[in-house]
Amino acid sequence: MRIPVQPMAAKMALGRLGARGRQLVAASLASAILLSPAVRADQSGLAMEINKRGEKTLEFDWPMVRVGTGEYPAGPTGVTVFHFKRKVLGAVDVSGGAPGTVNAEFLKLGYDLPELDSVVLSGGSWYGLETATAVATALKDDGVRDGYAFGEDPNIALSVGSIIYDFGSRRLNEIYPDKRLAQAAYRAAETGWFPQGSAGAGRMALSGVFFGCNAHSGQGGAFRQLGDLKIAAFTVVNSLGVITDRDGNTVACYPGKNWPEDLRTADLMQDFPRSRAEGWAGVSADDRNKNHNTTVSLVVVNQKLPHAQLQRLAKQVHASMSRGIQPFATQFDGDVLYAVSTGEMEATADDAMSSADLGAVASEVMWDAILSSVPEQPQVVPAKDTPVPAKVLRDYQGDYHFSRFVTLRVQRKGDRLFARSIGERDAYTIGRDKAVELQPVSSTRFTVPGRFPLVLDFSREDELVINPGQWQQLGEKI
């Protein structure tokens, strides 16, 4: 049920109530919002960003492969759709202990008939799985496919998909990629590009949670052409493990207070579980010489392969990813890799490779994709000795509603500002037990000092933005 409200009339009515009356009305309205299932569940009014160009983009020449992305910035969360110009042969390898897939089991049956139309990677955990079937129904609704599934040339749409978990403590709402977003991304799919970093399904990905690094991650892609042979790798890295380069260095991490500057993944792994304990300061040179997270990926080759060889390619490339992500395929990772052969180049062509050689090259391309998934990390902003007038602090006071389970109460005490979560859940390091002091960075921005970036921006009227930028959370004053 939608209740029409005339904004000016409402303001005039509130103006006649007095301060206490306005507080009671605001509290009643907030309760109504929290209790209304229709308001909670309706995502139809959310703004979408389709095929947003980010800080870096992979460009590649392969007309068979079309890519579309859709994002809900209010999450933030998103979806990435790979659509092929014609049906292709697909295989899948599942390594993680907590996978979420649609139609993946069909790809394990071993049929050599090309039947796959699209691969869909999505945020939103289990709820994001509807994006895969949404692309299939869009193919039917648009007349690309019909309902005929028999004979040597079936025309029914087949879309497979996998999801990452991007809820929990990383954001303060439960917006998820849905049918509307996925179909918009599919219909906008283009050839020759793939956005990297915080984009599409990787919009709110993290890496290194296993060691408390909690670094921002995203989606990465890489392309290599050897003669007529084409290989592309795409991955959404939301891994429990840390991303590691070819020299063994940890690529992205918010380190502990005493951690060494030249952080090596081998040290974290070798000294585990001490490396996860507070106060760990690394290992000595002598010691070095002693003997709910997911990465979903796609590797595409144009060489024609039978299903058995394509399945081995999937297995080989997926296993190789343990070099670039450590640890990999844990109990709490939902790691899934899809392998696709577009069949454009015969296996007898001059540039064709044996399946083992193809797997070796594709594994390196996938490592490039993993490394390209890392966006520029927000910096921890130090507090400054910046006096903020009491009148300004009074304006910042109030309750800021982020979602049905997170509301932040901001209060002034003298010349200082404090915040506490009064909802069901904490707001990052701002908990529910006691108020924490917000220390000024400027007259409009405050921080809570700690290991991870936490900035509260009051520059917008009647709104509070936590961590402004790519991963911001928006709360409305009530």
N, C-alpha and C positions, 0 to 999 in steps of 0.2 A: 504494500500500500504506500503511495506517495502522498504527502501532505503539502499542498501548495502554500507558499509563504510569500507575502508581500514585504520585501526588505524594509522599505521606508516606514510602513505602518508598524512593523515589528519594532523598529528603532524608537519610534515615537511612544509606543506603548511601554517599552522598557524604560524610557526616560522618565516616565511618570511614577515608576515604582520605588525608587530609592535604592541605595546600595544593597541592603539586605534582601530586598525583593528580587533584584537582578541576580544575586547569587543563587537564590532558590530556583529561579526560572532556569538559569544556566545549568544547575545541577540536575533539574528535571529533564531538560533537553538532552544532557549528556547520558543520563540513564536510559532515556528512550532510544538513543542511538545505539547504546551498548546492547539493549535487549531486543532490538528489532532484527530478526533473521533476514528480512528482505534487504535491509540496508547493508548488513554485513556481507551478504552473498553476492550482491549485484556488482559486477565488474564492467557492465556495458558502457559506463560513462568514463572509464579510464582512458587517458590520452595514450596513444600508441606512437612509437617511433619505428618506422619501417626502413630497413636498409640504411641505417645510420652509419655515416662514415666516421670512424674513430680516429685515434691517434696514429694508427698504422694499418695498412691494408696490403694483403698479398694479391698481386696481379698475376694471372697465368692464362695461357692460351689453350682452352679446351672447351669447344662448343658443346660437347656432350654433357658437361657438368654445369648446372645452374644452382646458384646459392641465393637464398633469401633469409633475412633476419627480421625478427620482430621483438620489441621490448616494451615493457610497461615501466617507465621511469619511476612511477610511484612505488614500485616494489623495493629496489629495482630487481627485475627478473626478465627472462626472455627465452626465445626459441630460435634455433637455426635449422633451416630446411635445405636439404640437398635433393634436387630433382633432376632426373636424367632424361635426356631428349627422347630416348626410347627405353624399353624394358632391358634390364641388365641382369647378370648373374650375381647372386650375393651369397656370402657366408658370414658366420659369426663366431667369435670366441669370447667366452665369459670366464673371467679369472677372479673377480672380486667376490667377497662373501655376502654382499648385499646388493645384488643387481635389481634394476627395475626396467623391464623391457616390454615391448609389444611386438608380437609376431616373430620374435627372434627364433623360437623353436622351429618354425617352418623352414628357416634357412639351414637347419642342421640335417634335414632329411636327405640331402644329397642329390636332388634333381639337377640335371644339367640344362634344363630349360630356363632361359632368361625370363624372370617373372617380376623382378623388383622395379618399382617406379621411383621410390624416394626413401631417404633416410632422414629421420627427424631427431634432433638432439634438443633437450629442453631442461629448463629449471623447473622448480615447483614440486620436486619429489613425486610421489605417486599421483598427485593431482595433475602434474604436467604430462602424464601419459596420454591424455586425450588429444594432445597435439598430433600424435602419429595418425590416429584414426581420422582426425579432422582433415588432414591433408589428403587422405584416401577419399573421403566423401567430397572434397573440393574437386578432385580429379573426375569424379563421376558427375557432380553437379555441373561442371564446366564442359561436359561432353567429351573429355579426353579419354575416359574409360566408360565402360558400361557394366552390366551385370553378368556378362557371359564368361564363364570360368572353365569351359571344356575344350577339348581338342588340342592341337599342337600350337595354337596361337591364342591363348586365353587373353581376354581383354578386361578382366576385372582388376581394379586398382589394388596394388600391394604396397603398403607403406610400413616400414619398421621403425622403431624408435626406442630411445633410452633417455633416462633422466638423471639429473644430479640433485642432491639435497642442498637447497640454498635458503632454508628457513632457520629457526633456532635463534641463537644469540647474535647471528650476523646481521639480522635486520629486525625491525620492530613491527612487522605486519606479516600477513599470510596471503598476499596477492600471488597468483600463480599464472603461468602461461596457459591460455585456454584456447578453445576452438576458434574463436574470433581472431585472436592474435596469430595463430598458426596459419589459418587460411589466408590472412592478409600477407604474411611473409611468403607463403607459397606463390601467391598470385603476383608478387613483386620480384620473384627470383630472377637473377641476371647471370650471365656468363662472365667469366674472366676476373672475378674478384672474390675476396673473402676477408671480412674485417677481423682484426686480431686484437687481443687484449680483452678489456671489459666490454664485450659486445655479445649480442645474441644469447645463446644458452649459457655463455660464460659471464653474463652481466654481473653476477654476484658470487663468483667462485672464489674459493680460498685454497691455499696450499700450506703444507707444513704444520698442520694442526697436531700431528703426532708429537712434535717437539715444542708445541706452544708458539711456533713462529707466526701463525695466523696471517700470512701475507696474502695480499690480494692477487688473484690469478685471473684466468679468463680462458678464451679460446685461441688456439694457434693453428696456423696452417703453413705448409711448405710444398714446393713443386719442383720436380726435376725432370728434364727431358734429355734422353740419350738417343740421338738419332730420331727414329720414329716412336721410340718407346716413351710413354708418359707415365709418371708416378706422382700422385698427390696424396698428402696425408693431412688430416684435420683432427683436432682433439680439443675437448673441453676439459681442462685440468682443475678438478675440485678435490685434490688428493689429500689423503691423510699424510703421505710422505712429502718430503721437500724436493723441489725441482733442482736438479743438479746438472752442471755443464760438463763438457768433455774433459776438463781438467780436475773434476772432482769438487769444485766449489759449489757452495749453496747459493743459488741465484737470488732467492727472495726470502727474507725472514726478518721479523722484528725480534732481535736477539735479547736474551736475558741480560741483566745488568753487568755481569762479569764475563760475558762470553768474549772469546777472542775476535779480533777484527777480521782476520783471514779465516772465516768460518768454512770448514770442510765437512761435507756430508759424511765422509768416512769417519771423522772424529765423533760426530753425533751417533752414528750407528755403532761404532766400536765401543764407545763408552756408555752405551745404553744399559741399564736405565738411569745411571747417574746423570747423563746428559739432559734428562728431563726434570731433574730435581732443581729446586731453587738454589742459586748460589754456584751452579756449575761454572767453571772457568776454563774449560777446554782440557786438552791433554797435552802432555809434553812431547817433544820431538822423539824421545826414546819410546814413549808409549805408542806413537804412531807406527813404529816399525814392527810392533807385535802383531804375531798372528792372533660418525654418521657422515662418508666421503667417497668421491667417485671420480674416475676419469673415463669419459666415453669418447670413442674415437672412430675414425673412418679412414681406410686406405683404399685408393682407387687406382687401378692400372688399366691401360688400354689393350694389353696383351690378352689374347684369347686363352683362357685356362679352363680345364674341366673342373667340376666342383671339388673333387678331392684335392687338387693342387691349390685351388683358391682357399680351401679350408686350412691347408698347411701354411699358406701365406699369412692368413689371419693369426694362426697360432704363433708363428715365428715372430711376426712384427709385434704382437701383443707381449710376448715374453721379453722382447728386447727393450720394452719401455721401462723395465726395472732398472735400467742404467740411468735413465733421465729422471726417474721418480723413485725415491728411496725413503721408507720401505714401500713396496708396491703390492697391490692385490691382497690387502689385509682383510680380516674378517669384516671390517666396517667400511670397506671400499666396494662400490658397485661396478667395478671395472668391466666394460664391455667394448669390444672392437668389432666393427663391421668391415668386411673386405668385399670390394666390388670389382668385377671385370666388365668393362664396357664392350669387349670383344671386337674392337675396331682394327686390331693388328693380329694377324695370324701368328700362331706359335712357331711357324716355319720361316718367318721373315728374317732378314739379315740382322735386325736389331733385337730380335727376341732373345730372352734369357731362360736358363733353366729355372725351375721354381726356387731352388736354393739360392742362386745368385740374385734373383729378383727379390727374395726375402731379405737378403743382406743389404741391398741398396735401399729398399723400402724402409728398413729399420732405421737407417741413417736419416732418411727424409722425415720419419716420424720424430726422431730426436730433435731435428730442426724445428718441427711443429711445436713440440713441447716447450722449447726455449722461447719461441715467439709468442707463447700465450701469456707471458708475464708483462703486465702493464707497469707504468711508472707508479711507484709506491708513494702514497701520501706520507709526509714527514710528520714526526711528532713535534707539535708546536709548543715551545716553552712559554710559560707564563711571564708576564712583564709587570714591572712596577708602574702600573697605569691607573691613576685615580679616576674613578668613574663617579660623576655627581649622583647624590642620593636620589634626585628627581628621576634620573635616567634609570636607576636600579628599580625604583618603584614601578616604572612603566613595564619592566620585564617580569614583574611578579605575575603569577597566575598558574592555572592548570593547562597543560598542553597535551592534547589528545592525539596519539600516534596511531592507535588501533584499538580494537575492543579489549586488548589485554595490556596495553602500555599507555599510561598517562603519567606525565612528569609534572610534579609540583615545584615551582620555583618561588622562593621566598627571600626577601631582603631582611638582613639583620644588621642594623647600623649601616656601615659602608661596605658590607660584604654580601655576597649572593650565594644562596645554597639551593640544592636540588635533591629531590627524593622521588623515587617511583612509587606511585600510589595505586598502580594497577596490579594485575596478577603476576607480572614478570618484571625483572630488572631491565633497565635501559643501559646496556653495556656495563660499565663499572659504577653506574649510579643505581644503587640498590634500594630495597624497600625497608631495610631495618633502620637506617638513619640517613639523615641528609648529609651530602658531601659538599664541600665548598667549591664553587666555581671561581677559578682564578682568571683575572682579565688578561687577554692578549691585546685587546684594543677596547674602545668604548662600546663596541657592539659584539665582540667575540670573546668567548671565555673557554677555558680548558680545564680538564681534570688531569693533572700530571700522572704519568704512568708509562708502562711499556708500549702501549698502543696509542695511535692518534685518537683523540676525542675532543672535538671542537663543537661548541654550541654557539650558533649565530642568531642574534636577535635583530638583525637589520631589517627584516621584513615585518610589516605591521600585522600584529595579531598572529604571527607564525614563529615557530622555532625550528631552525634547521640544524640537525646534528650531522656533523662531518660533511659540510658542503662540498659539492662536486659529483663525481661519478657515482659514489655510493651513498648519497645523502638520504636522510630520513626526515620527513616533514611532519611537524605536529601543529595542529590548529589550536589556538587559544579558546577555551570555553568558559 
